[in-house]
Amino acid sequence: MVRINILLAATAACALAVSAADVIEFKSGSKLTGKLVRIEGGNIMFDAEDVGSVKIAQDKVARMITENESTIQYTDEAEREQAVVNMSNGVYTASGKTLDMGKVKAVNPEVEKWHGSVNLSATAARGNTVSEKVTFLADVARRWEHDRFTGNFGYYFAQSGTDHDNKVKNEDRIALGLQEDHFWTTKVYSYVNGKFERDGINKLLYRYRLGTGLGYQWLDGQVFESTGKWSFSQELGIAYIKEKYEHQKDDDRATFRYGHHASWNPCWLDKLAFTHNFEYLPDFDDWTDCYLIDTDIGFAYELAASWQLMGKWEWEYNSKPGGSTKSSDLRYTLGLGYKW
């Protein structure tokens, strides 16, 4: 009798384990069983029993059946909800109630962690022209529930000539920027940022900048079926700038600051990401004739094993540069990078 009870209990446990498996049914008729990992950006991350971890475009799925509760993170609400999430013919439900995925940032969102990238571009020439050019770009970011940190670094160096003895530098620049955001609501945040720049070609020995202000996060990883995943924020504040050009006295001034940041992952190519940043800093005392503009447009395309192809267009404009240097400074970068 004891053996029979043990056998029945084991059979019931096995049946429960089988019934607890999540199921993905494709429009083609095939099926996967396993465990739902995450839903984000129009994709379902699924840990399948037969093929391991896979990423599935949700428009290829006819039905998804889960047994266990998932964490639903909304884009416009601070709280998170626990519910059993299912899907049939493109319509999601949470514990039996229709779920508007346009208001959902992620189902089972990833644990917050540091992420970033390093990118390198280098060229060299030997022969009639002797030249070297190196560009190194790096960025790092992390998002907590109420705080966000971002940092970026750029090093640009180039020299050329007809032989090794007469090479001339035509690019020699370092830039480091940091920003910390504190979210008072899901959209409104305050920020503190700083930036350091040095440019040997423009005779800029240093430029320090400290700023603070308010920002508004219009979109934060929001997915639109027709275009893809978007993030967009705007910022308004003040900044203090201290700079020194070669053979000139150091200068300091207060400025206004307007900035915005955007990113876009097209729905038709989820390995591609575009970014855009813009800053405008007019002086308090002479805001029409004395100002700085700093903007960039970039892209990154995921290759394999966390490697990526990246490109960036950067433009800086200083209405009152030091000495005989030009106001406009334009840079292009195309290189290979590693993302984590």
C-alpha positions in Angstrom: 0.0 0.0 0.0 2.9 2.4 0.8 4.5 1.6 -2.5 1.3 2.3 -4.3 0.9 5.7 -2.6 4.5 6.6 -3.4 3.9 5.6 -7.0 0.7 7.7 -7.2 2.5 10.7 -5.7 5.4 10.5 -8.1 3.0 10.2 -11.0 1.0 13.2 -9.8 4.2 15.2 -9.5 5.3 14.3 -13.0 1.9 15.2 -14.4 2.1 18.6 -12.5 5.6 19.3 -13.9 4.4 18.5 -17.4 1.3 20.7 -17.1 3.4 23.6 -15.6 5.4 23.8 -18.9 4.8 27.0 -20.9 3.8 26.5 -24.6 4.4 28.5 -27.7 2.3 27.6 -30.8 3.5 29.1 -34.1 1.3 30.2 -37.0 3.1 27.5 -39.0 1.7 24.8 -36.7 4.9 23.9 -34.9 5.1 24.1 -31.1 7.7 24.7 -28.4 7.4 23.8 -24.7 9.6 25.2 -21.9 9.5 28.4 -19.9 8.7 32.0 -20.7 11.7 34.2 -19.9 10.8 37.7 -21.0 8.6 39.7 -23.4 10.1 43.0 -24.6 10.4 45.0 -27.8 7.9 42.9 -29.8 9.9 39.7 -29.0 9.4 36.7 -26.8 12.4 35.3 -25.1 11.7 31.6 -24.4 13.8 28.8 -22.8 12.7 25.8 -24.9 13.2 22.2 -23.7 14.5 21.0 -27.1 16.5 23.9 -28.5 17.5 26.1 -25.5 17.1 29.9 -25.3 15.5 31.5 -28.3 14.1 34.9 -29.3 10.8 34.8 -31.2 9.1 37.6 -33.0 5.6 37.8 -31.5 4.0 38.2 -35.0 5.0 34.6 -35.7 3.2 33.2 -32.7 -0.4 32.1 -32.9 -0.8 31.3 -29.2 1.2 31.4 -26.0 0.1 29.5 -22.9 1.8 30.0 -19.5 1.1 28.5 -16.1 3.1 30.7 -13.7 2.7 34.3 -12.7 5.0 36.9 -14.5 6.1 40.4 -13.5 4.5 43.1 -15.7 6.4 46.4 -15.8 4.4 49.3 -17.2 5.8 52.3 -19.0 3.5 54.9 -17.3 3.0 53.4 -13.9 5.5 53.0 -11.1 4.1 49.8 -9.7 4.6 46.3 -11.2 1.9 43.7 -11.4 2.1 39.9 -10.9 -0.2 38.0 -13.3 -0.4 34.9 -15.6 0.3 36.3 -19.1 -1.1 34.5 -22.2 -1.5 35.4 -25.8 -3.9 34.3 -28.6 -3.9 35.7 -32.1 -1.9 38.8 -31.1 -4.1 39.6 -28.1 -2.4 39.4 -24.7 -4.2 38.7 -21.4 -3.1 39.1 -17.8 -4.9 36.6 -15.5 -7.8 36.5 -18.0 -8.1 40.3 -18.6 -7.0 42.0 -21.8 -3.5 43.5 -21.5 -2.6 46.6 -23.6 1.0 45.9 -24.6 1.4 49.5 -25.7 1.5 50.4 -22.0 3.8 47.6 -21.1 7.6 48.1 -21.0 8.4 44.4 -20.4 7.1 41.2 -19.0 9.6 39.7 -16.6 12.0 42.7 -17.1 15.8 42.0 -16.9 17.5 42.6 -13.5 19.1 46.0 -13.6 22.8 45.8 -14.3 25.6 47.8 -15.9 25.8 47.8 -19.6 27.8 49.7 -22.2 30.1 49.4 -25.2 33.7 50.0 -26.4 34.4 50.9 -30.0 37.6 51.2 -31.9 38.4 52.6 -35.4 42.0 52.7 -36.7 43.7 53.3 -40.1 47.3 53.6 -41.2 49.1 54.4 -44.5 52.7 53.8 -45.6 54.2 54.9 -48.9 53.7 58.3 -50.5 51.7 59.2 -47.4 52.6 58.2 -43.8 49.6 58.5 -41.5 47.8 57.0 -38.5 44.3 57.6 -37.2 42.7 56.2 -34.1 39.3 56.8 -32.6 38.3 55.1 -29.3 34.7 55.5 -28.0 33.2 54.0 -24.8 30.0 54.4 -23.0 28.4 52.9 -19.8 25.0 53.2 -18.3 22.8 51.7 -15.6 19.1 52.2 -14.6 17.7 51.7 -11.1 14.1 52.1 -10.1 14.5 55.9 -9.4 18.0 56.7 -10.7 19.9 56.5 -14.0 23.7 56.9 -14.6 25.3 57.4 -18.0 28.9 58.1 -18.9 30.8 58.4 -22.2 34.5 58.8 -23.3 36.0 59.7 -26.6 39.7 59.8 -27.7 40.5 61.1 -31.2 44.1 61.1 -32.7 45.4 61.5 -36.3 48.6 62.6 -37.9 50.0 62.5 -41.4 52.9 63.5 -43.6 55.1 62.4 -46.5 57.5 60.5 -44.2 58.1 59.7 -40.5 60.0 62.9 -39.8 57.5 65.5 -41.0 54.2 64.1 -39.7 51.8 66.7 -38.4 49.0 66.2 -36.0 45.6 67.0 -37.4 43.4 65.6 -34.6 44.2 65.3 -30.9 41.1 65.4 -28.7 39.7 63.9 -25.4 36.2 64.2 -24.1 34.6 62.8 -21.0 31.0 63.2 -20.0 28.9 62.0 -16.9 25.3 62.4 -16.0 23.1 61.2 -13.1 19.3 61.4 -13.2 16.9 61.0 -10.3 13.3 60.2 -11.3 10.7 61.9 -9.1 7.9 60.3 -11.1 8.1 57.8 -14.0 8.6 60.7 -16.4 9.9 63.7 -14.5 13.6 63.7 -13.3 16.3 66.0 -12.2 19.8 65.7 -13.4 23.4 66.7 -12.6 26.0 66.4 -15.3 29.6 67.3 -16.0 32.0 67.3 -19.0 35.7 67.7 -19.6 37.2 68.5 -23.1 40.7 69.0 -24.4 41.6 69.7 -28.1 45.2 70.2 -29.1 44.3 71.2 -32.7 41.8 73.9 -31.6 44.3 75.1 -28.9 41.8 74.3 -26.2 43.8 73.4 -23.1 40.7 72.5 -21.1 37.0 73.1 -20.9 35.1 72.1 -17.7 31.3 72.1 -17.5 29.0 71.5 -14.6 25.2 71.6 -15.0 21.9 70.8 -13.4 18.2 71.0 -14.4 15.0 69.0 -15.0 14.1 66.4 -17.7 11.0 64.8 -19.0 11.1 61.2 -20.3 8.5 61.2 -23.0 9.2 57.6 -24.2 11.2 55.0 -22.3 11.6 51.8 -24.4 8.0 52.1 -25.7 7.2 49.7 -28.6 5.1 50.8 -31.6 4.0 48.0 -33.9 4.5 50.0 -37.1 7.9 51.5 -36.3 9.7 49.8 -33.4 11.1 50.6 -30.0 11.6 54.3 -29.0 13.1 56.3 -26.2 13.0 60.1 -26.1 13.7 62.7 -23.3 14.2 66.5 -23.1 16.1 68.5 -20.6 16.3 72.2 -19.6 18.7 73.7 -17.0 21.7 75.8 -16.4 25.5 75.2 -16.6 28.8 76.7 -15.5 31.7 76.6 -18.0 35.3 77.3 -17.4 37.8 77.1 -20.3 41.2 78.1 -21.4 42.7 78.4 -24.9 46.5 78.5 -25.5 48.0 82.0 -25.2 44.7 83.3 -23.7 43.4 83.9 -20.3 41.0 81.4 -18.8 37.3 82.3 -19.1 34.3 81.3 -17.1 30.6 81.9 -17.7 27.1 80.8 -16.9 24.8 79.4 -19.6 21.4 78.0 -20.2 21.2 74.4 -21.4 18.7 72.6 -23.6 19.3 69.0 -24.5 17.5 65.9 -25.8 18.3 62.3 -26.2 16.7 59.7 -28.6 17.1 56.1 -29.5 15.3 53.9 -32.0 15.3 50.1 -32.7 13.4 49.5 -36.0 10.8 46.7 -35.8 11.9 45.3 -39.1 15.6 44.9 -38.0 15.9 44.4 -34.3 19.7 44.1 -34.4 20.0 47.7 -35.6 19.8 50.7 -33.2 20.0 54.5 -33.9 20.9 57.2 -31.3 20.8 61.0 -31.4 21.9 63.5 -28.8 21.7 67.3 -28.9 22.9 70.1 -26.5 22.5 73.9 -26.9 24.2 76.2 -24.4 23.7 79.9 -24.9 25.4 82.4 -22.4 23.3 84.2 -19.9 24.8 87.6 -20.9 25.0 87.1 -24.6 22.7 84.3 -25.6 22.3 85.3 -29.3 26.0 85.6 -30.2 27.8 83.4 -27.7 26.8 79.7 -27.5 27.9 76.1 -27.9 26.2 73.3 -29.9 27.1 69.7 -29.4 25.2 67.0 -31.3 25.7 63.5 -32.7 23.8 60.8 -34.7 25.0 57.2 -34.5 24.1 53.6 -35.3 25.1 50.2 -34.0 24.4 46.8 -35.7 24.8 43.6 -33.7 27.0 41.1 -35.4 27.7 38.0 -33.3 28.9 37.2 -29.8 28.3 40.8 -28.5 30.4 42.3 -31.3 28.9 45.2 -33.2 29.5 47.5 -36.2 29.1 51.2 -35.2 29.1 54.5 -36.9 28.8 58.1 -35.6 28.5 61.6 -37.0 29.5 64.3 -34.5 29.3 68.1 -34.8 30.4 70.8 -32.4 29.9 74.5 -33.0 31.5 77.2 -30.8 30.3 80.7 -31.9 33.4 82.3 -30.2 36.3 79.9 -30.6 39.8 80.7 -29.2 42.4 82.4 -31.4 42.3 81.6 -35.1 40.5 78.3 -34.8 37.3 77.6 -36.6 33.9 77.6 -35.1 32.7 74.3 -36.6 34.2 70.9 -35.9 32.9 67.8 -37.7 33.9 64.2 -37.1 32.9 60.8 -38.7 33.6 57.4 -37.1 33.1 53.9 -38.4 34.5 51.0 -36.4 34.1 47.7 -34.6 32.9 47.5 -31.1 32.0 45.2 -28.2 28.7 45.5 -26.3 27.8 44.1 -22.9 
